[in-house]
Amino acid sequence: MKPIGNHRGRADVKLRIGLPKGSLQEATFDLFGKAGFRVGVSGRSYLPRIDDDELEGVLIRAQEISRYVEEGVLDAGVTGLDWITESGSDVEEVADLVYGKQGFRPVRWVLAVPADSPISSPADLEGRRIATEVVNLTRAYLRRNGVTAHVEFSWGATEVKVPGLVDAIVELTETGGSLRAHNLRIVDTVLESTTRFVANREALRDGWKRAKIDQIAVLLKGALAAEAKVGVKMNVPAAALDAVSALLPALRRPTVSALSESGWYAVETVLDERMFRTLVPRLKEAGAEGIIEYPLNKVIP
């Protein structure tokens, strides 16, 4: 398929990027916002607005993005490892971005059966019927386990198809809550998946596009790295400086600056947000004062 747009004329060059419509849309827009790219969409439009004249966004289902990137219709895109694998797309994975609809962790495609089903291992699937949206992933899983079973494509509402229509399903889950609500039991994990920023291999051979793709990747990874971290500042007397510094983890070492008041220092660092709540009493006990926590947009190592 012929790529859309003329990327040789540098006056109006744009990087054409696919963004996932659906469950990942809000989280992706939020991540791009923290990376410095404001993304918005009006009504049912499939052409989101991005406040970067060098970017042209297309909003489509994550299932389709890697295929369009491989064919050069898109220069780059955001999709899941699961859909890259399901479609067998030949794309360059530029960045692994661990985020999803409900949090910052991988998602899983799992084999699930009714809670009272006799199926307890892949071997028990022999000759059974399985419904799923990821037919190729499921067939590959069965081959790895030496099992022959019937796999059918499910258009949705897969959980309600067992046990009346099929014996098992392969379904996407982040927490397992929906499966438990449908009285289903997880037997095995078929694939663990994270969100990936991918690029067309030919686009990466274009110097300008390569630089733009690398820029986006660095900013997205920096925004993601900042999600679970906070910045911390405090005032520390000289006598307590060593004790306080010893308590503080940092990307390198805490930043220490002399204050205008003799014998006092400002100490600043970045740490995991969950660590801060347990660290505060110890910092106070060690002699720190005026402790401030502040959010971070990006952490670029």
PLY file of the C-alpha trace (Angstrom):
ply
format ascii 1.0
element vertex 301
property float x
property float y
property float z
element edge 300
property int vertex1
property int vertex2
end_header
0.00 0.00 0.00
1.33 3.44 -0.91
2.13 5.70 2.07
-0.03 8.80 2.41
1.64 12.22 2.20
4.88 13.57 0.80
7.61 13.31 3.44
10.38 14.58 1.19
9.22 18.22 1.09
10.59 19.56 4.35
8.37 22.68 4.25
5.24 20.68 5.07
6.70 17.42 6.41
4.64 15.57 8.98
5.08 12.37 10.91
1.88 10.34 10.57
1.16 8.61 13.88
-1.57 6.15 14.86
-3.19 6.52 18.29
-5.40 3.79 19.78
-9.15 4.36 19.84
-11.05 2.63 22.60
-9.87 1.38 25.98
-6.35 2.83 25.67
-7.41 6.18 24.21
-7.78 8.22 27.40
-4.61 6.84 29.01
-2.64 7.45 25.79
-3.87 11.05 25.43
-2.97 11.64 29.08
0.53 10.22 28.62
1.14 12.30 25.49
-0.04 15.35 27.44
2.49 14.74 30.19
5.13 14.22 27.52
4.38 17.71 26.18
1.95 16.94 23.33
-1.63 18.11 23.82
-3.99 15.76 22.00
-7.71 16.32 21.57
-10.54 14.93 19.48
-14.00 16.28 18.66
-17.05 14.04 18.61
-16.62 11.09 16.30
-13.60 12.48 14.46
-10.80 10.07 13.68
-8.29 12.88 13.18
-7.16 14.07 16.62
-5.64 17.51 17.05
-2.02 17.57 18.22
-0.33 20.84 19.17
2.73 20.00 17.09
2.67 21.04 13.43
5.06 18.19 12.60
2.61 15.50 13.76
-0.50 14.20 12.02
-2.58 11.89 14.19
-4.99 9.15 13.16
-7.30 7.57 15.73
-7.95 3.89 14.97
-8.34 0.64 16.87
-5.17 -0.70 18.45
-5.74 -4.01 16.62
-5.06 -2.29 13.27
-2.22 0.07 14.06
0.80 -2.21 13.67
-0.42 -3.43 10.27
-0.76 0.13 8.95
2.68 0.97 10.37
4.21 -2.06 8.66
2.66 -1.07 5.33
3.87 2.53 5.60
0.42 4.09 5.75
1.48 5.25 9.21
5.05 6.19 10.13
4.61 5.24 13.78
1.93 4.27 16.27
0.99 3.20 19.76
-0.41 -0.30 20.18
0.00 -3.42 22.28
2.51 -6.23 21.98
-0.52 -8.54 21.81
-1.82 -6.95 18.60
1.64 -6.81 17.03
1.99 -10.53 17.72
-1.57 -11.37 16.68
-1.17 -9.67 13.28
2.45 -10.84 12.79
3.45 -7.27 11.88
7.06 -6.53 10.95
7.62 -3.22 12.75
10.38 -1.67 14.84
9.53 -1.54 18.54
10.97 1.82 19.58
9.78 1.92 23.20
8.10 -0.37 25.73
5.51 1.73 27.59
4.07 -0.06 30.60
0.65 1.53 31.03
-2.95 0.50 30.43
-6.56 1.46 30.98
-6.45 0.79 34.72
-2.86 1.43 35.71
0.82 1.10 35.08
1.28 -2.63 34.74
1.20 -5.26 32.00
-2.07 -6.80 30.86
-2.59 -10.51 30.31
-4.42 -12.68 27.83
-5.52 -15.62 29.94
-7.16 -18.97 29.41
-10.31 -18.98 31.55
-13.02 -21.55 32.24
-16.13 -21.75 34.45
-15.22 -22.08 38.11
-16.60 -25.64 38.24
-15.03 -26.79 34.95
-12.88 -29.94 34.99
-10.30 -28.14 32.80
-7.22 -27.44 34.94
-4.35 -27.39 32.44
-3.72 -26.78 28.71
-3.74 -30.53 28.10
-7.40 -30.65 29.15
-8.28 -28.48 26.14
-7.83 -31.37 23.70
-10.83 -31.46 21.37
-12.51 -28.56 23.17
-14.00 -25.34 21.78
-12.39 -21.97 22.65
-13.66 -18.45 21.90
-11.34 -15.44 21.70
-10.54 -12.23 19.87
-6.88 -13.32 19.49
-7.25 -16.40 17.32
-3.62 -16.52 16.15
-2.21 -16.06 19.65
-4.45 -18.82 20.95
-3.56 -21.24 18.16
0.15 -20.58 18.77
-0.38 -21.26 22.48
-2.10 -24.55 21.72
0.74 -25.58 19.37
3.32 -24.85 22.09
1.39 -27.15 24.39
0.81 -29.88 21.81
-2.96 -29.54 21.96
-5.54 -29.70 19.17
-8.70 -27.69 19.81
-11.23 -25.62 17.88
-10.59 -21.87 18.14
-13.29 -19.47 17.01
-13.25 -15.68 16.74
-15.37 -13.81 19.27
-16.83 -10.42 18.40
-17.22 -9.47 22.05
-18.98 -10.39 25.30
-16.69 -13.40 25.34
-17.19 -14.10 29.05
-20.87 -14.98 28.59
-20.12 -17.71 26.03
-18.98 -20.24 28.62
-20.21 -22.80 29.35
-23.24 -22.62 27.06
-21.44 -22.05 23.74
-17.77 -22.90 24.33
-15.66 -24.78 26.87
-13.09 -22.04 27.48
-12.14 -18.52 26.47
-8.92 -16.58 26.03
-9.61 -13.08 27.28
-7.75 -9.88 28.15
-7.53 -8.90 31.81
-5.70 -6.35 33.94
-7.01 -7.27 37.38
-9.11 -10.41 36.79
-12.14 -8.66 38.29
-14.43 -9.07 35.28
-13.62 -12.76 35.01
-14.39 -13.34 38.67
-17.64 -11.41 38.29
-18.65 -13.90 35.58
-17.70 -16.85 37.84
-14.69 -17.73 35.69
-11.39 -19.22 36.79
-8.00 -18.48 35.20
-6.15 -21.63 34.14
-3.06 -20.15 32.48
-1.53 -17.01 30.98
-1.33 -17.10 27.18
0.56 -13.81 26.77
1.63 -10.89 28.94
1.47 -7.66 26.98
2.52 -4.04 27.35
1.91 -0.98 25.19
4.57 -0.36 22.53
5.57 2.68 20.49
6.34 1.21 17.06
7.69 2.61 13.81
7.80 1.73 10.14
11.28 0.44 9.20
11.46 2.58 6.06
10.47 5.70 8.03
13.38 5.07 10.39
15.77 5.30 7.45
14.60 8.87 6.87
16.84 11.09 9.02
14.18 13.65 9.91
11.53 11.05 10.75
14.01 9.04 12.80
14.88 12.10 14.86
11.20 12.94 15.41
10.34 9.37 16.41
13.29 9.27 18.84
12.18 12.60 20.33
8.67 11.31 20.96
10.01 8.06 22.47
12.31 9.89 24.90
9.51 12.19 26.06
6.97 9.36 26.43
9.40 7.26 28.46
10.27 10.30 30.57
6.59 11.00 31.28
6.00 7.36 32.19
9.05 7.25 34.46
7.66 10.25 36.37
4.28 8.63 37.07
5.30 6.80 40.23
7.86 9.36 41.41
7.82 12.69 43.22
10.32 15.45 43.81
11.27 16.21 47.42
12.89 19.31 48.89
13.88 20.05 52.48
16.06 22.25 54.65
18.76 20.50 56.65
21.20 21.85 59.26
24.87 21.10 58.58
25.07 18.77 61.57
22.31 16.55 60.15
23.37 16.63 56.49
25.13 13.27 56.41
22.31 11.48 58.27
19.60 12.92 56.02
21.54 12.28 52.80
22.05 8.65 53.81
18.26 8.17 53.93
17.63 9.57 50.45
17.75 7.45 47.29
18.30 9.37 44.04
18.91 8.88 40.34
22.51 9.82 41.10
22.90 11.52 44.47
20.77 14.12 46.29
21.34 17.73 45.23
22.73 19.78 48.12
22.90 23.60 48.00
23.99 26.05 50.68
21.24 28.39 51.95
21.73 32.09 52.62
21.54 31.30 56.33
24.90 29.98 57.48
24.97 26.35 58.57
21.87 25.31 56.58
21.45 23.44 53.29
18.67 22.77 50.80
18.49 19.09 49.84
16.54 17.93 46.79
15.97 14.50 45.27
13.54 12.27 43.31
12.06 9.14 44.86
9.19 6.67 44.56
5.94 8.23 45.77
5.07 5.27 47.97
8.43 5.56 49.70
7.83 9.18 50.68
5.09 8.44 53.21
7.33 6.11 55.22
10.42 8.25 54.79
9.02 11.50 56.21
9.15 10.51 59.92
12.73 9.28 59.51
13.77 12.50 57.77
12.20 14.58 60.54
13.92 12.46 63.17
17.26 12.90 61.37
16.87 16.70 61.47
15.22 17.75 58.19
12.76 20.67 58.23
10.37 22.31 55.75
9.88 19.09 53.77
8.06 19.65 50.45
6.73 17.06 47.99
5.95 18.11 44.40
4.74 16.23 41.28
6.91 15.52 38.25
5.93 15.64 34.58
8.94 13.85 33.12
12.06 12.09 34.35
14.70 11.88 31.62
17.65 9.71 32.72
0 1
1 2
2 3
3 4
4 5
5 6
6 7
7 8
8 9
9 10
10 11
11 12
12 13
13 14
14 15
15 16
16 17
17 18
18 19
19 20
20 21
21 22
22 23
23 24
24 25
25 26
26 27
27 28
28 29
29 30
30 31
31 32
32 33
33 34
34 35
35 36
36 37
37 38
38 39
39 40
40 41
41 42
42 43
43 44
44 45
45 46
46 47
47 48
48 49
49 50
50 51
51 52
52 53
53 54
54 55
55 56
56 57
57 58
58 59
59 60
60 61
61 62
62 63
63 64
64 65
65 66
66 67
67 68
68 69
69 70
70 71
71 72
72 73
73 74
74 75
75 76
76 77
77 78
78 79
79 80
80 81
81 82
82 83
83 84
84 85
85 86
86 87
87 88
88 89
89 90
90 91
91 92
92 93
93 94
94 95
95 96
96 97
97 98
98 99
99 100
100 101
101 102
102 103
103 104
104 105
105 106
106 107
107 108
108 109
109 110
110 111
111 112
112 113
113 114
114 115
115 116
116 117
117 118
118 119
119 120
120 121
121 122
122 123
123 124
124 125
125 126
126 127
127 128
128 129
129 130
130 131
131 132
132 133
133 134
134 135
135 136
136 137
137 138
138 139
139 140
140 141
141 142
142 143
143 144
144 145
145 146
146 147
147 148
148 149
149 150
150 151
151 152
152 153
153 154
154 155
155 156
156 157
157 158
158 159
159 160
160 161
161 162
162 163
163 164
164 165
165 166
166 167
167 168
168 169
169 170
170 171
171 172
172 173
173 174
174 175
175 176
176 177
177 178
178 179
179 180
180 181
181 182
182 183
183 184
184 185
185 186
186 187
187 188
188 189
189 190
190 191
191 192
192 193
193 194
194 195
195 196
196 197
197 198
198 199
199 200
200 201
201 202
202 203
203 204
204 205
205 206
206 207
207 208
208 209
209 210
210 211
211 212
212 213
213 214
214 215
215 216
216 217
217 218
218 219
219 220
220 221
221 222
222 223
223 224
224 225
225 226
226 227
227 228
228 229
229 230
230 231
231 232
232 233
233 234
234 235
235 236
236 237
237 238
238 239
239 240
240 241
241 242
242 243
243 244
244 245
245 246
246 247
247 248
248 249
249 250
250 251
251 252
252 253
253 254
254 255
255 256
256 257
257 258
258 259
259 260
260 261
261 262
262 263
263 264
264 265
265 266
266 267
267 268
268 269
269 270
270 271
271 272
272 273
273 274
274 275
275 276
276 277
277 278
278 279
279 280
280 281
281 282
282 283
283 284
284 285
285 286
286 287
287 288
288 289
289 290
290 291
291 292
292 293
293 294
294 295
295 296
296 297
297 298
298 299
299 300
